[in-house]
Amino acid sequence: MMENKIEILCPSRQCPRCKKMITYLERLIAKNNWDAKIVVVTSLKELLKFNTWILPSVFVNGAKVARGYKPIAKDIVPYLK
C-alpha cells in the first residue's frame, strides 16, 4: 500500500494550535489505521508554495483539506490513496 502524506502548515512546532493539530491528526491516523505520515511544514519558503495564510492548514497528498480548523475523518478519506 502506498503511504499517504498529510502536511500540516504552521508557523512553528511550538505554536499551541499547531501542537493540538499534530496530536489530533496522529490520533485520527492511529484510530482509523491509515497508512499515512505527518509532515510539519514550518519554513516560510515552503509555506508560500501552498498559497494560504490561514494557519494551521492541512493538506493530504497535495490537496487542501482544512484551513484553520481540525478536519474530521470524512473530510480526509477522499484524498487518501
Secondary structure, 3 states (H helix, E strand, C coil): CCCEEEEEECCCCCCHHHHHHHHHHHHHHHHHCCCEEEEEECCHHHHHCCCCCCCCEEEECCEEEEECCCCCHHHHHHHCC
